[in-house]
């Protein structure tokens, strides 16, 4: 009986030593080749607006039957827009009354008069009462649900986006005075797009952008609330 007991005891000790040896070996392997640290999933962010995207002209594609003789007012309106925003938009005409133009139009999946702004023909526009509605420029204005003023609004909005970026409302402080206002990061073309000019001093210039000058343009309300009768240029 004693011999059986000792044999069993020795067998258990040998098994424990074998398990211990395996654990030591695994630990050494882990030290040589540790598992890579857990990597958190990437955070999805909206792509930043590149400088090239801000400087490229807005593409307005007009698919019109120029040979029909009734597109004169539309062409004049588009030409006036291109002149108003010179260098900011580019109008390209495709005459689908001609075989080549019709082929190019059908290749884009279009089958009727269409105006596209940066590749899109459906937009949300504001009504005079401030409400919004969906519209698409894929029929003549009189046959569709849009007006030339809607096209003006869409183009102006895109030029506005390219010309400046609103950073939101923030508090601005001068000595013991403060006020809350909207902050815009803009380029010199902002003044042209909005047909604004500085009443005093100068608007932001290309030199300011190139030299990274710390300058800003104040509206009359902010100037009054922060500086009163003091000239902020001094």
C-alpha positions in Angstrom: 0.0 0.0 0.0 2.8 2.3 0.9 4.5 1.8 -2.4 1.3 2.6 -4.3 0.9 5.8 -2.3 4.4 6.9 -3.0 4.1 6.0 -6.7 0.9 8.1 -6.9 2.6 11.0 -5.0 5.6 11.0 -7.3 3.3 10.8 -10.4 1.4 13.9 -9.2 4.6 15.8 -8.4 6.0 15.0 -11.9 2.7 16.2 -13.5 2.8 19.4 -11.5 6.5 20.0 -12.4 5.6 19.4 -16.1 2.7 21.9 -16.0 5.0 24.4 -14.2 7.7 23.9 -16.9 5.1 24.5 -19.6 3.9 27.7 -17.9 7.5 29.0 -17.6 8.2 28.3 -21.3 5.0 30.1 -22.3 6.0 33.1 -20.2 9.4 33.3 -21.8 7.8 33.1 -25.3 5.5 35.9 -24.4 8.4 38.1 -23.1 10.1 37.6 -26.4 7.0 38.2 -28.5 4.5 40.2 -26.5 1.0 40.8 -27.9 0.6 44.2 -29.6 -1.2 46.8 -27.5 -4.9 47.2 -28.3 -5.5 49.8 -30.9 -8.7 51.9 -30.4 -10.9 52.2 -33.5 -10.3 55.2 -35.6 -12.4 58.3 -35.0 -14.4 59.3 -38.0 -14.0 62.9 -38.8 -15.2 65.0 -41.6 -12.5 65.7 -44.2 -11.0 69.2 -43.9 -11.6 71.7 -46.7 -8.3 72.0 -48.7 -6.9 75.3 -49.8 -7.1 74.1 -53.4 -10.8 73.4 -53.1 -11.3 76.9 -51.8 -9.5 78.5 -54.7 -10.8 76.4 -57.5 -13.7 78.1 -59.4 -17.2 76.7 -58.8 -18.3 74.7 -61.9 -21.7 75.6 -63.3 -22.6 73.2 -66.1 -25.5 74.2 -68.3 -27.0 71.5 -70.5 -29.2 73.6 -72.9 -30.7 73.4 -76.4 -28.9 76.5 -77.6 -30.1 75.9 -81.1 -33.7 76.2 -80.1 -33.5 80.0 -80.0 -35.4 80.3 -76.7 -32.4 79.9 -74.3 -31.3 83.6 -74.7 -32.5 84.8 -71.3 -31.0 81.7 -69.5 -27.6 82.3 -71.2 -27.7 86.0 -70.4 -28.4 85.2 -66.8 -25.6 82.6 -66.5 -23.2 85.0 -68.2 -24.2 87.7 -65.8 -23.4 85.4 -62.9 -20.0 84.5 -64.3 -19.2 88.2 -64.7 -20.4 89.0 -61.2 -18.3 86.4 -59.6 -15.4 86.7 -62.0 -12.7 84.1 -61.3 -15.0 82.5 -58.7 -17.3 80.5 -61.0 -16.9 78.9 -64.4 -19.9 78.3 -66.7 -19.6 75.5 -69.2 -22.3 75.0 -71.8 -23.3 71.8 -73.5 -25.6 72.2 -76.5 -27.8 69.1 -76.7 -29.4 70.4 -79.9 -26.2 69.2 -81.5 -25.3 65.4 -81.8 -22.1 65.7 -79.8 -23.8 67.7 -77.0 -26.7 65.2 -76.9 -24.3 62.3 -76.6 -22.4 64.0 -73.8 -25.6 64.8 -72.0 -26.9 61.2 -72.3 -23.6 60.0 -71.0 -24.3 61.9 -67.8 -27.7 60.3 -67.5 -29.5 63.5 -68.3 -32.6 63.8 -70.6 -33.7 67.4 -70.2 -32.5 70.9 -69.6 -30.3 70.7 -66.5 -28.1 73.1 -64.6 -25.5 71.5 -62.3 -23.4 73.3 -59.7 -20.3 71.4 -58.8 -21.9 68.2 -60.1 -25.2 68.5 -58.3 -28.6 69.6 -59.5 -30.7 69.3 -56.3 -30.5 71.8 -53.5 -32.2 73.3 -50.5 -33.1 76.9 -51.0 -34.8 79.5 -48.8 -38.1 81.1 -49.6 -38.7 84.8 -49.0 -40.5 84.0 -45.7 -37.5 82.1 -44.4 -38.8 78.6 -44.9 -36.8 76.1 -46.9 -37.7 73.8 -49.8 -36.0 71.3 -52.0 -35.5 72.2 -55.6 -33.7 70.7 -58.6 -32.5 72.4 -61.8 -33.5 69.7 -64.3 -36.3 71.4 -66.2 -36.8 74.9 -67.6 -37.7 77.3 -64.7 -41.2 77.8 -66.0 -41.8 74.1 -66.2 -40.1 73.1 -63.0 -40.3 74.2 -59.4 -37.4 76.6 -59.5 -36.6 80.2 -60.4 -33.5 81.9 -61.6 -33.3 83.5 -58.2 -32.9 80.0 -56.7 -29.9 79.4 -58.9 -28.5 82.8 -57.8 -28.9 81.7 -54.2 -27.1 78.4 -54.6 -24.2 80.0 -56.5 -23.9 82.8 -53.9 -23.9 80.3 -51.0 -21.1 78.2 -52.6 -19.0 81.3 -53.3 -19.6 82.4 -49.7 -18.4 79.0 -48.4 -15.2 79.3 -50.5 -14.6 82.9 -49.5 -14.9 82.5 -45.7 -15.6 80.0 -43.0 -17.7 80.9 -39.9 -16.2 79.7 -36.7 -19.3 80.3 -34.6 -20.3 82.7 -31.8 -17.7 83.6 -29.2 -17.0 86.3 -26.6 -14.6 89.1 -27.5 -13.1 91.3 -24.8 -11.4 94.7 -24.7 -10.3 95.8 -21.3 -13.5 95.8 -19.1 -15.9 95.5 -22.0 -17.1 92.4 -23.8 -19.7 91.3 -26.3 -20.6 88.1 -28.2 -20.4 88.0 -32.0 -19.8 85.7 -34.9 -16.2 85.0 -36.0 -15.3 84.4 -39.6 -12.1 83.3 -41.1 -12.0 84.9 -44.5 -9.9 85.7 -47.6 -9.8 89.1 -49.3 -12.4 87.9 -51.8 -15.0 88.0 -49.0 -15.5 91.7 -49.5 -16.1 91.3 -53.2 -18.5 88.4 -52.8 -20.7 90.3 -50.3 -20.1 93.7 -52.0 -18.8 95.1 -48.7 -16.0 97.6 -48.1 -14.3 98.9 -45.0 -15.8 102.2 -43.9 -12.5 103.1 -42.2 -9.1 101.5 -42.7 -8.7 98.6 -45.1 -10.1 95.2 -45.5 -7.9 92.1 -45.2 -5.4 92.0 -48.0 -3.4 89.3 -49.8 -0.3 90.6 -48.0 -2.0 89.9 -44.7 -2.7 86.3 -45.7 0.9 85.8 -47.0 2.5 87.4 -44.0 0.1 85.8 -41.5 -0.7 89.2 -40.0 -2.9 89.2 -36.9 -5.6 91.5 -38.3 -9.4 91.6 -38.1 -12.3 93.6 -39.5 -14.8 94.8 -36.9 -18.5 95.4 -37.6 -20.1 98.6 -36.3 -21.9 96.9 -33.5 -18.8 95.2 -32.1 -16.8 98.4 -32.5 -19.4 100.4 -30.6 -19.8 97.9 -27.8 -16.1 97.4 -27.3 -14.5 100.7 -28.0 -17.3 103.3 -27.8 -15.9 106.5 -29.2 -12.3 105.3 -29.1 -10.6 104.7 -32.5 -9.6 100.9 -32.4 -6.8 101.6 -35.0 -4.8 103.6 -32.4 
